[in-house]
Amino acid sequence: MPGPVLHAGATCICPHGAPLTIIPAAPRVLVSGAPAAVLSDQGVVAGCPFTVGTKPQPCVSTRWTAGATRVTSMGQPLLVNPASAIVSSADQIPAGPPMVSSSQTRVVAS
């Protein structure tokens, strides 16, 4: 499905509202002056307040599950918005998909 290409400066949050930072692994392609995000990039969450009962279960990482099918950077598919991913706790308990509230809109990939 075509969509705007995500980049390292995109504003993303975990399902509980904590900021998610995309750490670019293939910084060769730039969109809006920031490295384009690819399927192998890490998504790191900091400050998630989620708890189950009395045990903290904050979101800490993101596993991207799909990217563009026709556009790549250094052999890796570019990530497009809406992002297909699962945010997980340190115990690898899935919390749901991240939410992208803003990203660049000039470059679209499919």
C-alpha positions as protocol buffer text, in pm:
chain_id: "A"
residue {
  index: 1
  type: MET
  ca { x: 0 y: 0 z: 0 }
}
residue {
  index: 2
  type: PRO
  ca { x: 153 y: 335 z: -98 }
}
residue {
  index: 3
  type: GLY
  ca { x: 218 y: 597 z: 165 }
}
residue {
  index: 4
  type: PRO
  ca { x: 454 y: 874 z: 274 }
}
residue {
  index: 5
  type: VAL
  ca { x: 805 y: 751 z: 353 }
}
residue {
  index: 6
  type: LEU
  ca { x: 888 y: 758 z: 725 }
}
residue {
  index: 7
  type: HIS
  ca { x: 1213 y: 919 z: 832 }
}
residue {
  index: 8
  type: ALA
  ca { x: 1423 y: 963 z: 1145 }
}
residue {
  index: 9
  type: GLY
  ca { x: 1247 y: 1291 z: 1227 }
}
residue {
  index: 10
  type: ALA
  ca { x: 894 y: 1149 z: 1217 }
}
residue {
  index: 11
  type: THR
  ca { x: 686 y: 1202 z: 1533 }
}
residue {
  index: 12
  type: CYS
  ca { x: 580 y: 861 z: 1663 }
}
residue {
  index: 13
  type: ILE
  ca { x: 443 y: 739 z: 1994 }
}
residue {
  index: 14
  type: CYS
  ca { x: 379 y: 400 z: 2153 }
}
residue {
  index: 15
  type: PRO
  ca { x: 18 y: 292 z: 2221 }
}
residue {
  index: 16
  type: HIS
  ca { x: 50 y: 448 z: 2570 }
}
residue {
  index: 17
  type: GLY
  ca { x: 172 y: 790 z: 2452 }
}
residue {
  index: 18
  type: ALA
  ca { x: 549 y: 767 z: 2508 }
}
residue {
  index: 19
  type: PRO
  ca { x: 780 y: 900 z: 2234 }
}
residue {
  index: 20
  type: LEU
  ca { x: 924 y: 650 z: 1986 }
}
residue {
  index: 21
  type: THR
  ca { x: 1255 y: 734 z: 1817 }
}
residue {
  index: 22
  type: ILE
  ca { x: 1354 y: 575 z: 1487 }
}
residue {
  index: 23
  type: ILE
  ca { x: 1728 y: 499 z: 1478 }
}
residue {
  index: 24
  type: PRO
  ca { x: 1834 y: 487 z: 1110 }
}
residue {
  index: 25
  type: ALA
  ca { x: 2048 y: 194 z: 996 }
}
residue {
  index: 26
  type: ALA
  ca { x: 2081 y: 298 z: 631 }
}
residue {
  index: 27
  type: PRO
  ca { x: 2134 y: 677 z: 627 }
}
residue {
  index: 28
  type: ARG
  ca { x: 2213 y: 703 z: 254 }
}
residue {
  index: 29
  type: VAL
  ca { x: 1867 y: 820 z: 146 }
}
residue {
  index: 30
  type: LEU
  ca { x: 1738 y: 1149 z: 289 }
}
residue {
  index: 31
  type: VAL
  ca { x: 1381 y: 1279 z: 290 }
}
residue {
  index: 32
  type: SER
  ca { x: 1313 y: 1626 z: 429 }
}
residue {
  index: 33
  type: GLY
  ca { x: 1680 y: 1636 z: 534 }
}
residue {
  index: 34
  type: ALA
  ca { x: 1654 y: 1329 z: 760 }
}
residue {
  index: 35
  type: PRO
  ca { x: 1753 y: 967 z: 690 }
}
residue {
  index: 36
  type: ALA
  ca { x: 1469 y: 757 z: 547 }
}
residue {
  index: 37
  type: ALA
  ca { x: 1356 y: 475 z: 776 }
}
residue {
  index: 38
  type: VAL
  ca { x: 1401 y: 115 z: 656 }
}
residue {
  index: 39
  type: LEU
  ca { x: 1267 y: -220 z: 773 }
}
residue {
  index: 40
  type: SER
  ca { x: 1583 y: -305 z: 970 }
}
residue {
  index: 41
  type: ASP
  ca { x: 1580 y: 21 z: 1173 }
}
residue {
  index: 42
  type: GLN
  ca { x: 1532 y: 10 z: 1546 }
}
residue {
  index: 43
  type: GLY
  ca { x: 1245 y: 193 z: 1707 }
}
residue {
  index: 44
  type: VAL
  ca { x: 1324 y: 283 z: 2069 }
}
residue {
  index: 45
  type: VAL
  ca { x: 1060 y: 394 z: 2321 }
}
residue {
  index: 46
  type: ALA
  ca { x: 1154 y: 595 z: 2630 }
}
residue {
  index: 47
  type: GLY
  ca { x: 936 y: 682 z: 2927 }
}
residue {
  index: 48
  type: CYS
  ca { x: 635 y: 456 z: 2867 }
}
residue {
  index: 49
  type: PRO
  ca { x: 412 y: 460 z: 3179 }
}
residue {
  index: 50
  type: PHE
  ca { x: 230 y: 128 z: 3117 }
}
residue {
  index: 51
  type: THR
  ca { x: 195 y: -114 z: 3408 }
}
residue {
  index: 52
  type: VAL
  ca { x: 6 y: -442 z: 3457 }
}
residue {
  index: 53
  type: GLY
  ca { x: -120 y: -453 z: 3813 }
}
residue {
  index: 54
  type: THR
  ca { x: 184 y: -346 z: 4012 }
}
residue {
  index: 55
  type: LYS
  ca { x: 446 y: -465 z: 3758 }
}
residue {
  index: 56
  type: PRO
  ca { x: 579 y: -203 z: 3516 }
}
residue {
  index: 57
  type: GLN
  ca { x: 559 y: -324 z: 3154 }
}
residue {
  index: 58
  type: PRO
  ca { x: 679 y: -18 z: 2961 }
}
residue {
  index: 59
  type: CYS
  ca { x: 716 y: -28 z: 2585 }
}
residue {
  index: 60
  type: VAL
  ca { x: 1086 y: -30 z: 2493 }
}
residue {
  index: 61
  type: SER
  ca { x: 1127 y: -148 z: 2133 }
}
residue {
  index: 62
  type: THR
  ca { x: 956 y: -170 z: 1797 }
}
residue {
  index: 63
  type: ARG
  ca { x: 960 y: -451 z: 1541 }
}
residue {
  index: 64
  type: TRP
  ca { x: 867 y: -326 z: 1195 }
}
residue {
  index: 65
  type: THR
  ca { x: 666 y: -594 z: 1013 }
}
residue {
  index: 66
  type: ALA
  ca { x: 628 y: -454 z: 660 }
}
residue {
  index: 67
  type: GLY
  ca { x: 770 y: -186 z: 437 }
}
residue {
  index: 68
  type: ALA
  ca { x: 748 y: -66 z: 80 }
}
residue {
  index: 69
  type: THR
  ca { x: 747 y: -344 z: -176 }
}
residue {
  index: 70
  type: ARG
  ca { x: 903 y: -151 z: -463 }
}
residue {
  index: 71
  type: VAL
  ca { x: 1139 y: 104 z: -303 }
}
residue {
  index: 72
  type: THR
  ca { x: 1452 y: 18 z: -106 }
}
residue {
  index: 73
  type: SER
  ca { x: 1759 y: 179 z: 47 }
}
residue {
  index: 74
  type: MET
  ca { x: 2074 y: -34 z: 64 }
}
residue {
  index: 75
  type: GLY
  ca { x: 1858 y: -341 z: -7 }
}
residue {
  index: 76
  type: GLN
  ca { x: 1611 y: -276 z: 276 }
}
residue {
  index: 77
  type: PRO
  ca { x: 1245 y: -178 z: 214 }
}
residue {
  index: 78
  type: LEU
  ca { x: 1158 y: 178 z: 315 }
}
residue {
  index: 79
  type: LEU
  ca { x: 899 y: 223 z: 591 }
}
residue {
  index: 80
  type: VAL
  ca { x: 579 y: 394 z: 488 }
}
residue {
  index: 81
  type: ASN
  ca { x: 300 y: 557 z: 684 }
}
residue {
  index: 82
  type: PRO
  ca { x: 77 y: 401 z: 812 }
}
residue {
  index: 83
  type: ALA
  ca { x: 354 y: 206 z: 982 }
}
residue {
  index: 84
  type: SER
  ca { x: 316 y: -168 z: 1012 }
}
residue {
  index: 85
  type: ALA
  ca { x: 485 y: -255 z: 1341 }
}
residue {
  index: 86
  type: ILE
  ca { x: 447 y: -400 z: 1688 }
}
residue {
  index: 87
  type: VAL
  ca { x: 572 y: -218 z: 1999 }
}
residue {
  index: 88
  type: SER
  ca { x: 691 y: -453 z: 2276 }
}
residue {
  index: 89
  type: SER
  ca { x: 797 y: -445 z: 2639 }
}
residue {
  index: 90
  type: ALA
  ca { x: 1137 y: -567 z: 2763 }
}
residue {
  index: 91
  type: ASP
  ca { x: 973 y: -909 z: 2819 }
}
residue {
  index: 92
  type: GLN
  ca { x: 871 y: -907 z: 2448 }
}
residue {
  index: 93
  type: ILE
  ca { x: 502 y: -868 z: 2537 }
}
residue {
  index: 94
  type: PRO
  ca { x: 333 y: -695 z: 2240 }
}
residue {
  index: 95
  type: ALA
  ca { x: 151 y: -373 z: 2321 }
}
residue {
  index: 96
  type: GLY
  ca { x: 14 y: -283 z: 1978 }
}
residue {
  index: 97
  type: PRO
  ca { x: 110 y: -67 z: 1682 }
}
residue {
  index: 98
  type: PRO
  ca { x: 285 y: 270 z: 1710 }
}
residue {
  index: 99
  type: MET
  ca { x: 103 y: 586 z: 1610 }
}
residue {
  index: 100
  type: VAL
  ca { x: 264 y: 829 z: 1366 }
}
residue {
  index: 101
  type: SER
  ca { x: 133 y: 1181 z: 1417 }
}
residue {
  index: 102
  type: SER
  ca { x: 358 y: 1362 z: 1171 }
}
residue {
  index: 103
  type: SER
  ca { x: 608 y: 1281 z: 901 }
}
residue {
  index: 104
  type: GLN
  ca { x: 716 y: 1426 z: 571 }
}
residue {
  index: 105
  type: THR
  ca { x: 454 y: 1422 z: 293 }
}
residue {
  index: 106
  type: ARG
  ca { x: 654 y: 1495 z: -24 }
}
residue {
  index: 107
  type: VAL
  ca { x: 795 y: 1146 z: -93 }
}
residue {
  index: 108
  type: VAL
  ca { x: 555 y: 855 z: -138 }
}
residue {
  index: 109
  type: ALA
  ca { x: 660 y: 491 z: -186 }
}
residue {
  index: 110
  type: SER
  ca { x: 474 y: 171 z: -259 }
}
